[in-house]
Amino acid sequence: MPSDPAAAPSTPTQRRLNPDDRRAQLVDAGLQLLKSTPLDGVSAPAVAAAAGVSKGLVFHYFPSQRELQAAVASAAADELLDMFSSIDPSLDYVAQLRAGLESFISYIEQQPASYAAIARDAGSDDLLRHVFERTRDAIVVIVANVVGLDEPTPVMRLYLRGWIAMVEETTLQWVLHRALTHVELVDYLQSSAFDLVARAVRARPES
């Protein structure tokens, strides 16, 4: 029976999978590497070794290393968004916002180098920029819904995008220097969100 196309000679771990499952296996291997490796370190050889397959097989599904990294970054973004979606909707908006911040901070804390690579370097690469923009837009919608704004105005979207960027950069700096306690960091980011919402509500939609 023919083996997976572009695969090396069969090994115990290189079992036959359909294309969707094989692609998911490779992305998952990259996602696990991303927990401890910067995004640029998620290479085809590294993913091949982690998945127990040949480098040629990785390139069969991801013709370039950047496409592989973008797929892994997209999976990481989906993981982050899943954390937000698991917040109990029965909580009041203050508790939901705090829970969301806790999840966001914990996620960045677990893999600061990788998150920084995506958040700061996405502008230099079209594939990564697409992942970054999709994720940022999704978080804007989530935060707007949490504070009771089902259809945020352009002004609110602008303010929320800026606030989320501030949350990211503040958390990345906090991971390095720990100038605040974890509770103080959440308190600060939460209060800044309330200030931002109040300011955006006062702003004219056309401004």
N, C-alpha and C positions, 0 to 999 in steps of 0.2 A: 504494500500500500504506500503511495507516495507520501512524503513528509511535507511539513509546512514549507511553502516556497521560500527560498533564500535562507533556509535554516541550515545549520551545520549538521554533520552526522548525528544521528539520534543519541541522546543521553537520557538517563533516568528522569531528569527534571524537565527535559524538552519534549513534553507530551504534545500530542496533536490537539490544537484548539481551533475553534472557528475564528475568523478574522476579528470579530468584535471582542471576543473573550481574550484573544492574544493581545490586542491593543490595550485592553483594560489591564491585563497582567503587567505589561510594560510600564504603563502609566502609574500603576500602583507601586511598582518597584521604584520608580523615580520619586514618587511621593514619599516613600519611606526614607529614601536617601536625603530628601529635602529637609527632613527633620533635623539632620545633623550636618548638612553640607550646603554651602551657598549654591544658588541656582546655577552659576557657571560650572560648578563641579558635578552637576547632574549630566554627565556625558554618556554617549552611546556605549563605550566600553564599561563604564560603571554600572549602567542600567542592565547591560547584558550579563555582567557578573552577578548582580543582585538577583536577577530573574532566572539565572541558570540557562541562558540561551546564548546564541552566537551574536557577535556584533553585527554581522550581516543581516540577521533577522530584525534587529532593532531598526536598521536603516531601511529595511523593506517596508516597515510600517511608518517610519518617520524619516523621509529622505534627507533632511538636514537636522543637525543638532539643535538649531534654534526651534524647529518645529516640535522636536521632542520636549525641549524645555518649556515652550509655550503650552503644550498639552499638560505637562506636569503642573505648571503655574495655574492653569485653568482648574485643574483638579483640586489644588490647594485652595483656590478661591471658593470653589463650591463647598469645600469642607468648612471654610469660615462662614459662609452664608448659611450652611446647615446649622451651625452653632447658634446663629441668630434666630433661625426659624423654630428652634426648640424652646425658646423662651415662652413661659406660660402666659397666654393671652388674657387670662383671667386676672392677672396682676394689674394694679393701677399703673398709670403711665410712668410715674416716678420709679417704681420698682422695676418695671420693664426696661427703662433706660439704664438703670444701674446694672441690671443683670446683663444687658447687652454690652455695656462697657467692661464689666468683669470678664466676659467671654472674649472680647476684642483684645484686651490687655493680656490675658492669659495666652491667647494665640500668638501674639507678637513676641511675648516673653519666651515662648518655647522655641521660636526660630527667628530671632531678630535679624540675623545676617541675610537670610533668604527673603524675609519680608522687605527689608531695606532695599535689596537688589531689585525687587519688583516695583516698589513704590517710588524709588528715586531714579531708576535707570530705564523705566518703561518707555519714556519719551524717545529713546534712541533706537527703538525697535518696533516695527509695526505690529508684529504678532503679540508682543508683550503689552504694547499700548492698548490693544484691543481688549486683552484680558483685564488690564488695570481699569480701563474706562467702564467695562461691563460691571466689574465688581463695585467700583465706586458709585455708579448709578444705582445699583441694587441696594447698597447700604443707605444711600440718600432716601430711597423709597421706604426702607424699613424704619429708619429713624423718624421720618415724617409721619408715618402711620402710628408709631409708638406715642408721639406727642399729639396725636389726634388730627393730623392734617392729611386727609385721604388724597387730596390733589394739591400738592405744594405749588405755589406760584413760582415763576422764574426767579424772583428775588429770594424766596425761601430755599430753592435749589442751590442758588449761588452761595448763600450763607452756610447751608449744610455741607456743601462740598468743601468750603474753607474750614469749617469746624472739624470735619473728618480728617482733613490733612493735618490740622493741628493736633488732633488726637494721636495720629500715627507718629508724627515727629516727636511729640512730647513723650510718648511711650518708649520710642526707640532711645531717646536720651535718658529716660528714667532707667531703662535696663542697664545702661552703661554706668550711671552715676548714683542712682538710688538716693537722690536728694530729698525725696519725700517717702513716707511710708506708702504701702499699697493703698490703704484706706484714704490717705490724704490725696493721692493721685486720682482715685475715683471721685472723691468729693470735688476736687478742682475741675475735672472734666465734666462732671455732671452739672455743676453750677454754671460753667461756661456755656453749656448747651441751653440752659434755661434763659440766660442773658441773651443768647443769640436768637432764640425763638421770639422773645419779647421784642427785640429790636426789629426782626424781620416782619413781625405782625404790624408794627408801627409804620414800616416802610411802604411807600406807594407801590403797587404792582408794576407800574410802568417805569419805576426808577431803576 
